[in-house]
Amino acid sequence: MSGELSSGGDVNNLGAGETGGLVPVVAYARTSDDFRQRDGHGVRYQLRIIERTAHQYGCTVVAAYVDNGRSASKVGAARLGFDLLLADLGHGYTDSGHRIAGVVCVADDRLYRRAEDLARFFAALTSWPGRIYVDPQGVRDPYSQEGLLQAVRSLDVAVTETRVRSRRVSDWHWARAAEGVPHSGPRPFGWQEDRLTLHPEEAKLVEQAISDRIAGKAVRAIAADWCDLGVTGTRGGRPNAQTVTQIITAPRVCGYRANRGELLLIPETGQPVHGQWEPIVMPDQWHSVCATFSPGSLYLHRGSGAPRLTGQKRPAPRHLATGFLRCGARRHDGAMCLGALCAQKGRSKTSPYVYSCRSCGRCSISGPLADEALERLVFSEVRGVAKPPQLLRDRWRSGEMGLEEKRKVVASVVTRCIVRPGVKGSASWDHSRVEPLLERPGQAGWSHAEPTGP
């Protein structure tokens, strides 16, 4: 099997000539995580099994779509390989021109673990007649009632497995927390690798920051002081006001143990559970520093699974491309980052705001440039896109259309866009840095008879 494998949906053309009478199928491989070896061995093993399965049932793999280290059960998780697979199934051909007569995979749960993805996959697979679905159990007819019922049964098993696993992991974390065991994951700032012993320099910084904040010093000034000293976080990032706030308001600084955004209490006494690590400050100092912040800024009111107690809804996006952009920079292992690009304040008049990747920090693009590139994608000639009606275009360009409606128009054409890193020192705007992933033709319900010019 030839072609370099890469995470995030790179298509590997595995057949370049005639299929020799074999059924041309495309392969899909996915792993949920690859955080240990980071070498894509899981998807490579799946593709070897897929190649053997295809040969066993008289098929040949003409293209492969890969999502390495991507969850299929989390809502909103990006799976670019899956999106590209659905797009090509809708077109009927791969980018290299091979006809697609079916899909082969090692198991149903590699393709879908949510009902929405099952519906999308079967709609794309059956958009052309005569296709098959192949796995190590045999060949399945996706158009038959039995084929659909088998897919639904597989989905039920996957959903049940996901719930059981999630509950098991949640219970495991709670039991560890109740015993005062430190958090798993990256080393917390202020402690050494054992997560129990204080880091001599970092612990002093945290203690001083807490004292300064209680005395009235701005947290941005504290973050600036840390930057001037050359301090970096445990994952190499530069300190900012948000990270400093979370560090000094984390219950661990006074020895308390929290779990999923709540302090753990001893049932018999109602007192907080103390962790097994050395504290940096006393509990009264921790309470005092927390009192200097609004509830929405506190460590306990942020993060995954934690309640947000501000009583306010999440603010609506203020820029057109917010939520549509993904980082196209390559990580050290060669895989694409795919982190979300978030809007933040810029430093020039031409770019008053920029979209930057918070995951790797190696990709940034001018906000107005990205918004303009997204508008061009909506109204320019792009393969596989049904153009919006003239009325929508006129309203957009006349200024009658608000931001929320514009974002809905963009969402009906573009699922996500990859932003390639720019060239350092380049003064010109390059709209081609924004590369779209497109929905199936006609999915938005627009008429192909509409004019397609810009």
Order of alpha helices (4+ residues) and beta strands (2+ residues): beta-beta-alpha-beta-alpha-beta-alpha-alpha-beta-beta-alpha-alpha-alpha-alpha-beta-beta-alpha-beta-beta-beta-beta-alpha-alpha-alpha-beta-beta
